[in-house]
Amino acid sequence: EMLVPRRAFSAALPALLLSTRSPAAEPSAVDRIRLPAPSRTVAVGDLHGDCDAFVNVLRTAGLVDATARWTGGDAVLVQCGDVLDRGPQEAECLALLRSLKMQ
């Protein structure tokens, strides 16, 4: 299967979510996007600005090393819920998520 570049998938995602075609209709190019299944998916939610706890979870899951660099291979990290809310490390949480996205 061919990998779809992240930017192409991100651009196509709204169309996928808003698709209203009937099941009998010919699939569009957007509907034919196939992505390989990751080796595993790790979901984390409600960081609430606690970057230390977030890094601990990522390390426990084997997704980052001691310096918070990605070591998860083709695993997919899904962050759900609040990143910012009440914790003292909101900027650090955002910086880490941005850094992981780029790795």
Secondary structure, DSSP 8 states (H G I E B T S, - for coil): -----HHHHHHHHHHHHH----TTS---TTTT------S-EEEEE--TT-HHHHHHHHHHTTSB-TT--B--TT-EEEEES-SSSS-TTHHHHHHHHHHHHH-
